[in-house]
């Protein structure tokens, strides 16, 4: 997975890294148990301070997306708890997106269709909770 930073964005760099890793996990670009680059390696690869990557990894660890240990490094969590509720921060972000869509004249149906499109691009239900086994080809 390639991390692409947006220069001049209002979103802090550590949050951009965090967001792209979460999307990568959801879309199956980062698989459960997959090893992520070390803090230093990722910082060098994208040309930023290692403390920024460390901050992103700490946030991902705190939120339960990754696990770290000294022997195996940083890995995507194997299973995720099924918590059928968004965090307060995510709800606020969703509220902001809905408000912006309304102001721009996007209808409810258009907005829901866009949500459905993004939801469909994610892994199958149950996959990230370890309940889904892909068919072997």
PEMO-V639588 format. One record per residue. N is the residue number from 1. RES is the residue in three letters. PSI is psi in radians with two decimals (none if undefined). OMEGA is omega as a letter, one per 30 degrees, with the letter a starting at -180 (none if undefined). D_CENTER is the distance of its C-alpha to the mean C-alpha in Angstrom with 2 decimals. Layout:
[[N;RES;PSI;OMEGA;D_CENTER] [N;RES;PSI;OMEGA;D_CENTER]]
This chain:
[[1;UNK;2.40;a;11.75] [2;UNK;2.29;l;12.81] [3;UNK;2.19;l;11.33] [4;UNK;2.05;a;13.27] [5;UNK;2.49;l;14.15] [6;UNK;1.89;l;15.92] [7;UNK;2.46;l;19.20] [8;UNK;0.08;l;20.63] [9;UNK;2.61;l;17.50] [10;UNK;-0.27;a;17.79] [11;UNK;2.17;a;14.23] [12;UNK;2.65;a;14.78] [13;UNK;-0.76;a;13.81] [14;UNK;-0.61;l;12.10] [15;UNK;-0.61;l;9.83] [16;UNK;-0.74;l;9.31] [17;UNK;-0.85;l;8.42] [18;UNK;-0.85;a;5.99] [19;UNK;-0.73;a;4.38] [20;UNK;-0.60;l;5.03] [21;UNK;-0.73;l;4.14] [22;UNK;-0.78;l;0.98] [23;UNK;-0.72;l;3.57] [24;UNK;-0.69;l;5.75] [25;UNK;-0.82;a;5.94] [26;UNK;-0.68;a;6.59] [27;UNK;-0.01;l;8.90] [28;UNK;0.17;l;10.53] [29;UNK;-0.43;l;10.41] [30;UNK;2.05;a;9.56] [31;UNK;2.67;l;11.92] [32;UNK;2.28;a;12.69] [33;UNK;-0.14;a;14.89] [34;UNK;2.42;l;14.08] [35;UNK;2.36;l;15.11] [36;UNK;2.80;l;13.19] [37;UNK;2.69;l;15.53] [38;UNK;2.85;l;17.43] [39;UNK;-0.85;a;16.95] [40;UNK;-0.77;a;20.09] [41;UNK;-0.77;l;19.36] [42;UNK;-0.70;l;16.06] [43;UNK;-0.78;l;17.89] [44;UNK;-0.71;a;20.81] [45;UNK;-0.72;a;18.98] [46;UNK;0.02;l;17.48] [47;UNK;0.75;l;20.49] [48;UNK;3.03;l;19.42] [49;UNK;2.42;a;20.59] [50;UNK;-0.46;l;19.42] [51;UNK;-0.52;l;19.27] [52;UNK;-0.77;l;16.41] [53;UNK;-0.73;l;14.31] [54;UNK;-0.72;l;15.72] [55;UNK;-0.71;l;14.65] [56;UNK;-0.78;l;10.93] [57;UNK;-0.69;l;11.43] [58;UNK;-0.70;l;13.54] [59;UNK;-0.78;l;11.14] [60;UNK;-0.68;l;8.54] [61;UNK;-0.79;l;11.83] [62;UNK;-0.65;a;13.17] [63;UNK;-0.13;l;10.48] [64;UNK;0.30;a;11.05] [65;UNK;-0.52;a;8.09] [66;UNK;2.84;l;10.47] [67;UNK;2.63;l;14.24] [68;UNK;2.52;l;16.69] [69;UNK;2.73;a;20.36] [70;UNK;-0.56;a;23.03] [71;UNK;-0.71;a;24.19] [72;UNK;-0.05;l;21.10] [73;UNK;-2.60;a;18.75] [74;UNK;2.26;a;14.98] [75;UNK;2.66;l;13.56] [76;UNK;2.38;l;10.71] [77;UNK;2.46;a;12.22] [78;UNK;-0.76;a;14.70] [79;UNK;2.58;l;14.62] [80;UNK;2.44;l;12.75] [81;UNK;2.41;l;15.06] [82;UNK;1.79;l;15.70] [83;UNK;1.73;a;15.81] [84;UNK;0.78;l;16.66] [85;UNK;2.45;l;16.11] [86;UNK;2.68;l;13.59] [87;UNK;2.77;l;13.73] [88;UNK;-0.66;l;16.37] [89;UNK;-0.74;l;14.09] [90;UNK;-0.69;l;12.01] [91;UNK;-0.70;l;15.51] [92;UNK;-0.72;l;16.78] [93;UNK;-0.72;l;14.21] [94;UNK;-0.74;l;15.10] [95;UNK;-0.73;l;18.72] [96;UNK;-0.75;l;18.51] [97;UNK;-0.74;l;17.20] [98;UNK;-0.76;l;19.98] [99;UNK;-0.78;l;22.48] [100;UNK;-0.71;l;21.79] [101;UNK;-0.77;l;22.06] [102;UNK;-0.82;a;25.34] [103;UNK;-0.63;a;26.75] [104;UNK;-0.03;l;26.11] [105;UNK;0.25;l;27.94] [106;UNK;2.23;a;25.21] [107;UNK;2.88;l;26.59] [108;UNK;-0.77;a;25.01] [109;UNK;-0.72;l;25.35] [110;UNK;-0.70;l;23.68] [111;UNK;-0.80;l;20.71] [112;UNK;-0.66;l;20.46] [113;UNK;-0.67;l;20.87] [114;UNK;-0.74;l;17.92] [115;UNK;-0.77;l;15.76] [116;UNK;-0.70;l;17.37] [117;UNK;-0.80;a;16.65] [118;UNK;-0.66;l;12.86] [119;UNK;-0.68;l;13.07] [120;UNK;-0.45;a;15.41] [121;UNK;-0.08;l;13.22] [122;UNK;3.02;l;11.00] [123;UNK;2.77;l;12.54] [124;UNK;2.64;l;15.78] [125;UNK;2.39;l;16.20] [126;UNK;-0.31;a;16.78] [127;UNK;-0.84;a;15.16] [128;UNK;-0.20;l;12.47] [129;UNK;0.09;l;15.33] [130;UNK;0.26;a;17.54] [131;UNK;-0.17;a;19.88] [132;UNK;2.28;l;19.51] [133;UNK;2.04;a;21.37] [134;UNK;2.61;l;21.28] [135;UNK;2.43;l;24.83] [136;UNK;2.40;a;26.34] [137;UNK;none;none;27.89]]
